[in-house]
């Protein structure tokens, strides 16, 4: 079970790296005004979302459920709260995908300031999840 837990942590770090960086790219993309920058951001965002975030998210969820089924169980409060927050992160991840498509299709309507605030959300979720896992209230 230790290998699965280590894999879960590695994949979670990978996923969060994308969850932190993609909205930051959106900040800079929303500020860009030339075609070269626009094209570059579209490539970077696509590769980050599909090459890092999607595998990280899927493997985090798979190994997490493996851990729950293999020993932690669904009964305790901390795991229920953690899984609820993972659900929120999945929704955030999907929202990032929607925003990615809007940038791809030149339909973004949001400012770089909005994306700066949007970028902070996964930090809050990460803090709560870490406390839940470590303290197991």
C-alpha positions as CSV (number, residue, x, y, z in Angstrom):
1,X,0.0,0.0,0.0
2,X,3.0,2.3,0.5
3,X,3.8,2.3,-3.2
4,X,0.2,3.3,-4.0
5,X,0.3,6.1,-1.4
6,X,3.6,7.4,-2.8
7,X,2.2,7.3,-6.4
8,X,-0.9,9.1,-5.1
9,X,1.2,11.9,-3.7
10,X,3.4,12.2,-6.8
11,X,0.3,12.3,-9.1
12,X,-1.4,14.8,-6.8
13,X,1.7,17.1,-6.9
14,X,1.7,16.9,-10.7
15,X,-2.0,17.7,-10.9
16,X,-1.7,20.6,-8.5
17,X,1.3,22.0,-10.5
18,X,-1.1,22.2,-13.4
19,X,-3.9,23.6,-11.3
20,X,-1.6,26.4,-10.1
21,X,0.1,27.1,-13.4
22,X,-2.7,27.0,-16.0
23,X,-4.7,29.9,-14.4
24,X,-1.4,31.8,-14.2
25,X,-1.0,31.3,-17.9
26,X,-4.5,32.5,-18.4
27,X,-3.5,35.7,-16.5
28,X,-0.7,36.4,-19.0
29,X,-2.8,35.2,-22.0
30,X,-5.6,37.7,-21.0
31,X,-2.9,40.5,-21.0
32,X,-1.4,39.5,-24.4
33,X,-2.3,41.5,-27.4
34,X,-0.2,40.2,-30.3
35,X,-0.8,37.1,-32.4
36,X,2.6,35.5,-31.6
37,X,2.0,35.6,-27.9
38,X,-1.6,34.4,-28.3
39,X,-0.5,31.4,-30.3
40,X,2.3,30.6,-27.9
41,X,-0.1,30.7,-24.9
42,X,-2.6,28.5,-26.7
43,X,0.1,25.9,-27.2
44,X,1.4,26.1,-23.7
45,X,-2.1,25.9,-22.2
46,X,-3.1,22.9,-24.3
47,X,0.1,21.0,-23.5
48,X,-0.2,21.7,-19.8
49,X,-3.9,20.7,-19.7
50,X,-3.8,17.6,-21.7
51,X,-0.2,16.5,-21.1
52,X,0.2,17.1,-17.4
53,X,-3.1,18.0,-15.7
54,X,-5.3,15.3,-17.2
55,X,-3.0,12.4,-16.5
56,X,-2.2,13.9,-13.1
57,X,-5.9,14.2,-12.2
58,X,-6.9,10.8,-13.5
59,X,-4.0,9.0,-11.8
60,X,-4.5,10.9,-8.5
61,X,-8.2,9.9,-8.5
62,X,-7.4,6.3,-9.4
63,X,-4.7,5.8,-6.8
64,X,-6.9,7.7,-4.2
65,X,-9.8,5.4,-4.7
66,X,-7.4,2.4,-4.5
67,X,-6.2,3.7,-1.1
68,X,-9.8,4.2,0.1
69,X,-11.0,0.8,-1.0
70,X,-7.8,-0.9,0.2
71,X,-7.8,0.4,3.7
72,X,-9.0,3.8,4.6
73,X,-12.7,3.2,3.9
74,X,-15.4,5.8,3.4
75,X,-16.7,5.9,7.0
76,X,-14.5,8.6,8.6
77,X,-15.3,12.3,8.4
78,X,-11.9,13.3,7.1
79,X,-12.0,11.0,4.0
80,X,-15.6,12.2,3.2
81,X,-14.5,15.8,3.5
82,X,-11.4,15.1,1.4
83,X,-13.4,13.4,-1.3
84,X,-15.8,16.2,-1.4
85,X,-13.0,18.7,-1.9
86,X,-11.5,16.5,-4.6
87,X,-14.9,16.7,-6.3
88,X,-14.7,20.5,-6.1
89,X,-11.2,20.3,-7.6
90,X,-12.6,18.1,-10.5
91,X,-15.2,20.9,-11.1
92,X,-12.4,23.5,-11.1
93,X,-10.3,21.3,-13.4
94,X,-13.3,21.1,-15.9
95,X,-13.8,24.8,-15.6
96,X,-10.1,25.3,-16.5
97,X,-10.8,23.2,-19.6
98,X,-13.8,25.4,-20.5
99,X,-11.7,28.5,-20.2
100,X,-8.9,26.8,-22.2
101,X,-11.4,26.3,-25.1
102,X,-12.6,29.9,-24.8
103,X,-9.0,31.1,-25.3
104,X,-8.5,28.6,-28.1
105,X,-11.5,30.0,-29.9
106,X,-10.7,33.6,-29.1
107,X,-13.8,34.0,-26.9
108,X,-12.3,34.9,-23.6
109,X,-14.3,37.7,-22.0
110,X,-12.5,37.8,-18.6
111,X,-9.8,40.2,-17.5
112,X,-6.3,39.3,-16.1
113,X,-7.5,40.5,-12.7
114,X,-10.3,37.9,-12.7
115,X,-7.9,35.2,-13.6
116,X,-5.6,36.3,-10.7
117,X,-8.4,35.7,-8.3
118,X,-9.4,32.4,-10.0
119,X,-5.7,31.3,-9.6
120,X,-5.9,31.4,-5.8
121,X,-8.8,28.9,-5.4
122,X,-6.8,25.6,-5.6
123,X,-4.4,26.9,-3.0
124,X,-7.2,27.1,-0.4
125,X,-8.4,23.6,-1.3
126,X,-4.9,22.2,-1.0
127,X,-4.4,23.7,2.5
128,X,-7.7,22.2,3.7
129,X,-7.0,18.8,2.2
130,X,-3.5,18.7,3.7
131,X,-4.8,19.5,7.2
132,X,-7.6,16.9,6.8
133,X,-5.1,14.2,5.8
134,X,-2.5,15.0,8.4
135,X,-4.9,15.7,11.3
136,X,-7.6,13.2,10.4
137,X,-10.3,15.0,12.5
